[in-house]
Amino acid sequence: MKPREKILLTVFLLTLLLLGGGIGFDLFKKSRTALIEEKWALELKLVEYETLLEEEPLWKSRNNWLEANQPAYTTRDAVDNHIFSTIKNPPQNVTVSEIKLIEGRQNDSLVEAGAQVVAEGTLPDVFGWLYQLQTPENFFVIENLKVIPDKKTLDVIRCEFELLRWYAPAS
């Protein structure tokens, strides 16, 4: 082999080595990035699991409280009457103008019943009433809350919402 051919072969082999090294480094970098992301995801899951284990006694006590205190579903009429009587007795400065009972949902662990309600009054009075309705002992929740200011009286609001109550399934 002539010296020029040896130099050309050496340059060719070095070029191949550099290209191979570059491609190998790129593959290494991508694999390393993927492994680092997977490591972070696993560490995050570990923190979540540790947190869940730390909170287990709290959630068990909450579950025991629910089992002891959640009202049982009896009949549709009794449930509707309770919801209706709760809504019909608002505080003094709140007026309930519409009540429409809605069809509830049911799954293995809960029965939901409720009503669509329209109430009017001052903002502190209406929201104070809504706050009182949602105490944990009542098992009420308010969904689809819509607050509309009264055009005639600026202090008065019209509040449309769904008042839902959860019951334990009948045993």
N, C-alpha and C positions, 0 to 999 in steps of 0.2 A: 504494500500500500504506500502510496506516495505521501509525503508530508502534508500536502494540501488536502488530500482525501481524509487523512487522520484528523486534521483540524475541522474539516466540514462534518465529519462523523461525530466528533466531540461536541461541536456546537449543536448539531441535531439532537444528540442524546441529552445535553443540558436543557435544550428547549423542551423536549419531551418530559424531562424530569420537572422542570418548572411548571409546565402545564398540568402535569399529573399532581404535583404538589398543590397547585392553586385549586384544582377541582377537589382534591382530597380535603384541603382546608375549608372550602365552601361547604362540603358535605358535613365535615366535623362541626362547623359553626352552626349549621341548621339543626343537627342532632343535639348539640349542646343547648341551643335555645329551647328546643322542644322538651328536653329533659329538665331544664330549669323551670319552665312553665308548669310541667307536670309535678315537679317537686313543690312548687308554690301551691298548686291546687290541692295536693295531698296534705300539706301543712295546714291549709285553710280548713280542710275537712277534719283534720285532727283537732284543731281548735274548736270547731263546731261540736264535735262529738264530746270533747272534754267539757264544754259549756253545758251541753245537754245532760251529761252525767252529774255535773255540779248542781244543776237546777232540778234534778229528778225529785228530790223531796218536796220542793215547792209545788211542782206539777201534780205529784201524788196527793198532796194535801188539798189542792184545788179540785182535783177529781173527786176526792172523798166528800168535800163540801158540796159539789154539784150533785152527787148521788144522794146526799142526805137532804138537800134543800130544793132541788128542782121539782116544780109541780108536775104531777102526772096528768096526762091527757085523759079526760073522762069522756065527755060527749061533745060533739060540735056545738050544740046549743049552749052548754055550760061555758065552754071556752069563749064563744061569741058574746055571751051575756057579760062575762067578766071583762072582756076587752071594751065592750060598749059602756059598761058602768064606769070603768076607769076613765074613759075619754069624756063621758058626760059630766064629770065632776071636776072641771078645771078650777084653778084659783079664781078669785073674785074679778080680777081685771083682764081675764082671758075669756074670749067667746069662741065656742066651737060652732061653726056654721054648717059643716058637712061631715058626715061619717058614712063611709062605704066599706062594709066588710069585704075582705078579699079572700080568695081561695088560698089556703096555706099549702106548704110543701111538706113532704114527709120523707125521711130516710131511715136507716136502721137505728140511729141514736137520737133523733130529734123529730118533733112534730112542730111545725111553725104555723101560727095563726095570726091574723092581723087585720088592720083596717087602714084605709086611706082617709086622712083627716085634713080638714082645713080649719085653722084657728086664727083668730085675730086678737091683737092687743099690742101693748108697747113691747119693744124689743126685750127689755129686762124681764118683763112678766112672762112673755111667751117662752123665752129661752130658759128662764128659771123653772117653769113648769116642765119643759122637755128634759131638763137636767134631773128633776125629781122623778120623772117617769123611768129613767134609765138606771136606777140604782141596781146593784147586782141582785138584791133580794127579789126584785120584781121580774127579772128575766125579760125585760122589754128592751128592744133596740129600735132606733129610728133610722130609717133609710130613705133615700130619695128626697132629702130636705130641700125645699125651695122657698126662699124668702123674697117677698115682693113688697116694696114700700107702698103705702096707701097714697093715692094721688091727692086726695082731699085733705087728709090730716098727716102731717109729716112724722108725728110721733108714733103713729100706728103702722103695724106691719101685718101682712097676710102671709101666713106660713102654711105651706102644703107639705105633707110628709106621709110616710107609711109607718105606722106603729106596729111592730111585730113582737110576738112573744113566743118563746120556745118552751116546749113541754117535753117531758120524758114520754116515750111511747107507752101506750096502755099495756099493762102486763097481763 
